[in-house]
Amino acid sequence: MSRRSQMSGSSLSLTSLALMLAMAPVAHAQKDRQVYDAAMARSAEACPDHSTERTRPGVTAVAAASLKALEERKFVLCPDRRLDTTTPVVWYGREGVFAWNPSAGGAAKLLAGKVTAQVRSGDFPSQTVVWKSNGKLAEGALVPAFRRK
């Protein structure tokens, strides 16, 4: 093999590598979009308070990897305006639902943090868990029962 064909062969492989690296974020973004779209679809099927405007901010606040883990467990994210602003995020363990008050400032961010923490720990208790707006557990708080669509 001549020096010139070795150089063009290596530049071709570098070009191919550069193209693959450039396309990787696009493929990753498409997969993430599918995860977010699937979470929105599950919410639309299960949540009585679902609307794109209410649901999307909470869903998109959660990392795609955490949403994927919820999807594997068949858990769903539901906006619920019935929740008090002082206790805006709830885990309904028996139903496998994270709910948040979309009208409560910071609730979507709090939801994302609690979802991520529970996904990392793998701890999804069967009872209802309620969080205050400051992120602390709200022991003994009363929240409306979850109702499926």
N, C-alpha and C positions, 0 to 999 in steps of 0.2 A: 504494500500500500504506500502510495507516495505521501510526502509530507503535506501536500495541498489537500488530498482527500482525507487525511487524518484530521486536519484542521477544520475542514467543512463538516466532517462527521461530528466532531466535538462541538462545533458551534450549533449544529442542528440539535444535538441533545441538550445543549444549554438553552436553546430557544424553546424546545419542548418542555423542559423543566420550568422555565420562566412562565410559560403559558399555563401549565398545570398549577403552579403556585398562585398565579393571578386569578384563576378560575375557582380555586378552593374556597375563598370567602363567599363567592356567589352561590356555590353549591351549599355551603353551610347556612347562608342566609335563607335559601329556599327551604331547607329542612326546618330551620327555626320558624319560618312563616307557616309551614304546615303544622307544626306543633301548636302555635298560637291559634291558627284557624280551627284546629281540632278542639282546643279548649273552649273556644267561642261556641262551636257547634254543640259540645256537651252542655254548656251553660244554657244555650237556647232550648235544648230538649228538657232540661231538668228544673230550671229556675223560673218560678212564677214572676219574679221582678226583673227578668232579663230584658234588656234592650241593648243594642250595640253601644249607644252612648253611655249607658251606666256600666256595662260589663267590661268593655275594652280597656279602660284605664287600670282596672284591677288586674286583669289578665296580663296586660303588657308590662305591668310592674314586676311580675314574677319572672325569674330567669327561665329560659327555654328548657334547660336541663331539669329544673324542678317541676315544670309543667309535664315534662315527659314522664317523670317518676310518678306524678299524680295520675297521669293517663294509664300507666301500667297497672295501677291499683284500682282504676275505675273511679277515682275521686273527682269531684267537680268543684269549681269556683262559682259562687252565686252572689250577686249583689242583693242586698236586702235592706230597703229603706226603713223597715220596721225596727232595726237595731238602733239603740240609743247612741248618741254621739260620744257619750262617756265610755261606752263599751262597744266600740265599732267593729270588732273582729271576733268571730266565733268559729270554733271547730265543732261541728256536729258529728261526733264519732260514729254513732250507729248508722247514720246516713252517708258517711264518707263525704262530707261537704264542708268546705271553708266558705264562710259568708262574711261580707263586710258591708258597712253602710257607705255607699258611694258619695253621699252628701257630707260625710264627716271628713274634715280636712286631715290629711295625712293617713287616712285609713288604707289607701292602696299601698303605700310604702310599708305600713305596719303589717298588712296582709303578706306582702312579699317576704318580709323578714321572718314572719312566723311560719310560712310555708317552707321556706328554705331551711329553717332550723329543724322543723319536723322531718323533712326529707333527709337531711344529713344524719339525724339521730335514728331515723327509721321508726320513731315512736309516734304511732297514731292511736291514741287511747280510744276506747269504745265509748267513753262518756263525753259529754259536752264540755268544752274548754272555752272560757271567755277571757278576752284581754281588754284591759283599759286602754284608753287612747295614748297613755304614756308607755305602753308595751308590757306592763306588769299584769300578772294574773289577777282576775277579778273574782276572788273566792266568793262563792255564794250568790253571785249575780244572777238575776232572773232575766232571761231572754226569751223571745217568742220561739215556739217550737218550729223546727224547719218543716215546711210543707213543700212537697215535690209538685211540679207542674202537672 
